[in-house]
Amino acid sequence: TDIAIFIDDGLCHTQILDLGGNHLSNDIAVGLHTPYETAEELKIRYGSVLPERIADDEQVWAAVFGEKSERSFSRRFICEVLEARAVEMFEMIREKLELTNYYEKLPAGIVLTGGASQLPGLAELGREIFQMPVRIGAPAPHLPITGLSRKIMTPGYATSIGLLLWGLQANDRLWRRRYDLAYGGQREWLNTTVSWLRNLLPD
């Protein structure tokens, strides 16, 4: 998990925590004795960090180690596992933020990005723990970039696209100061970069 604090449009602090979305999937794999890939699918399809909203009798089926047929599991139990890890992560993040002395200077609150941020209930749980606004960040629908696949217009790619936009703006200001160039050349450069990144994505 990466933490970045912005004050007045300026980056003030960064930090990396050794906890992330893969730990959520790993907890399910350990708790249910399932392969990691199965646990990841369960997280995506049935996961939530608000288990109290899941019916007690709701069941899901999954493959387990050492058995040929699938077994049924309580969906609520899976969500309780996810909630416990999410609470641990958020409490650790809050502790780190408080140590920076910036915690009381975040009126706009916290923006969550990354694939795991799409887990249902995560923003709501965050608001409860951080006691401030928490929302999920995703690329805006209208960007000054052409050719982006819908596959990457999600919170999972929000940081990457944000860095591309920042690079576009920074390079544009630099070139305009030095050579008085227009946006066209920079957009062409960025679109070439995006095209290259798009080729790395699976079909």
C-alpha positions in Angstrom: 0.0 0.0 0.0 1.4 3.4 -1.0 0.5 6.5 1.0 0.8 10.0 -0.6 -0.2 13.2 1.1 -1.0 16.3 -0.9 -1.4 19.8 0.6 -2.3 22.7 -1.7 -1.6 20.6 -4.8 1.9 19.7 -3.5 3.2 16.3 -2.5 4.2 16.5 1.1 4.8 12.9 2.2 5.0 9.4 0.8 5.2 6.1 2.5 4.9 2.4 1.7 3.2 -0.2 3.9 3.8 -3.9 3.5 0.0 -4.6 3.3 -2.2 -4.6 0.3 -5.0 -6.2 -1.7 -3.0 -9.4 -2.1 -3.2 -9.9 1.7 -7.0 -9.8 1.5 -6.9 -12.7 -1.1 -4.3 -14.6 0.9 -6.4 -14.4 4.1 -9.3 -16.1 2.2 -6.9 -18.7 0.8 -5.6 -19.6 4.2 -9.1 -19.5 5.9 -10.8 -21.7 3.3 -7.8 -23.8 2.2 -8.3 -22.8 -1.4 -5.7 -21.9 -4.1 -4.8 -18.3 -4.2 -6.4 -17.8 -7.6 -9.7 -19.2 -6.3 -9.5 -16.9 -3.3 -8.9 -13.9 -5.6 -12.0 -14.8 -7.6 -14.1 -15.2 -4.4 -12.9 -11.7 -3.2 -13.9 -10.1 -6.5 -17.2 -11.8 -7.0 -18.5 -12.1 -3.5 -16.3 -9.9 -1.3 -17.4 -7.0 1.0 -16.0 -5.5 4.1 -19.5 -5.0 5.5 -20.4 -8.6 6.5 -23.4 -7.5 8.6 -25.2 -6.8 5.3 -24.7 -10.3 4.1 -27.4 -13.0 4.9 -26.3 -15.7 7.3 -27.5 -18.5 5.1 -25.9 -17.2 1.8 -23.4 -19.8 0.5 -20.8 -19.8 -2.2 -19.0 -22.8 -3.8 -15.2 -23.0 -4.3 -12.5 -25.6 -5.0 -10.3 -26.6 -2.0 -7.0 -28.4 -1.8 -7.2 -32.1 -1.6 -10.7 -32.5 -2.8 -12.0 -33.2 -6.3 -15.4 -31.5 -5.8 -16.1 -28.0 -4.7 -17.3 -27.2 -1.1 -19.8 -24.6 0.0 -18.7 -21.7 2.3 -20.5 -19.0 4.1 -20.3 -15.8 2.1 -20.6 -13.9 5.4 -17.6 -15.6 6.8 -15.6 -14.7 3.7 -16.6 -11.0 4.2 -15.7 -11.2 7.9 -12.2 -12.3 6.9 -12.0 -9.3 4.5 -13.3 -6.9 7.1 -10.8 -7.9 9.7 -7.9 -7.4 7.3 -9.3 -4.1 5.9 -9.7 -2.7 9.5 -6.1 -3.7 10.3 -4.9 -1.9 7.1 -6.9 1.3 7.7 -5.9 1.5 11.4 -2.2 1.1 10.4 -2.6 3.8 7.7 -4.3 6.1 10.2 -1.5 5.6 12.7 1.1 6.4 10.0 -0.8 9.5 9.0 -1.1 10.8 12.5 2.7 10.5 12.9 3.2 12.9 10.0 1.3 15.8 11.7 -0.7 16.2 8.5 -3.7 14.2 9.7 -5.7 17.2 10.8 -4.8 19.1 7.6 -6.8 16.9 5.1 -10.2 18.7 4.7 -10.8 16.9 1.4 -10.3 13.6 3.1 -8.8 10.4 1.6 -8.9 9.0 -1.9 -8.6 5.2 -2.3 -7.2 3.8 -5.6 -6.0 0.4 -6.8 -7.9 -2.7 -7.6 -8.7 -3.6 -4.0 -10.4 -0.2 -3.5 -13.3 -1.5 -5.6 -14.2 -3.9 -2.7 -17.8 -3.1 -1.7 -18.1 -1.1 1.5 -14.4 -0.1 1.7 -15.0 3.6 1.4 -17.8 3.4 4.1 -15.5 1.5 6.4 -12.8 4.0 5.8 -15.0 6.9 6.8 -15.8 5.2 10.0 -12.1 4.6 10.9 -10.6 7.8 9.6 -13.5 10.0 10.7 -13.2 12.1 7.5 -14.4 12.0 3.9 -13.2 8.9 2.0 -14.0 8.1 -1.6 -12.9 5.8 -4.4 -10.7 7.5 -7.1 -11.0 6.6 -10.7 -10.0 8.3 -14.0 -12.3 11.0 -15.1 -14.6 10.1 -18.1 -13.2 12.9 -20.3 -9.4 13.1 -20.4 -7.0 14.9 -22.8 -5.8 11.5 -23.9 -7.1 9.4 -26.8 -7.1 5.7 -27.3 -7.5 4.6 -23.7 -9.2 1.2 -23.3 -12.2 1.0 -21.0 -10.3 -1.8 -19.2 -8.0 0.7 -17.6 -10.6 3.4 -16.8 -11.0 1.9 -13.3 -9.6 2.7 -9.8 -7.0 0.0 -10.4 -5.2 2.2 -13.0 -6.1 5.6 -11.4 -2.5 6.2 -10.2 -0.9 5.2 -13.5 -3.2 7.5 -15.5 -2.7 10.3 -13.0 1.1 10.0 -13.4 0.7 10.2 -17.2 -1.5 13.3 -16.9 1.0 14.9 -14.4 3.8 14.2 -16.9 1.8 15.7 -19.7 1.2 18.9 -17.7 4.7 19.2 -16.4 6.3 18.6 -19.8 4.0 21.0 -21.4 4.8 23.8 -19.0 8.5 23.1 -19.4 8.4 23.1 -23.2 6.2 26.2 -23.4 8.6 28.1 -21.2 11.7 27.0 -23.3 10.4 26.7 -26.8 6.8 28.0 -26.8 5.5 24.8 -28.1 1.7 24.0 -28.2 0.0 21.0 -26.6 -0.1 19.0 -29.8 3.4 17.7 -29.6 3.1 16.7 -26.0 -0.2 14.9 -26.6 1.3 13.0 -29.5 4.1 11.9 -27.1 1.6 10.9 -24.5 -0.7 9.0 -26.9 2.3 7.1 -28.1 3.1 6.1 -24.5 -0.5 5.1 -23.9 -0.5 3.0 -27.0 2.5 1.2 -25.8 1.0 0.6 -22.4 -2.2 -0.6 -24.0 -0.3 -3.3 -25.9 0.8 -4.7 -22.6 -2.7 -5.4 -21.5 -4.4 -8.8 -22.1 -7.0 -8.9 -24.9 
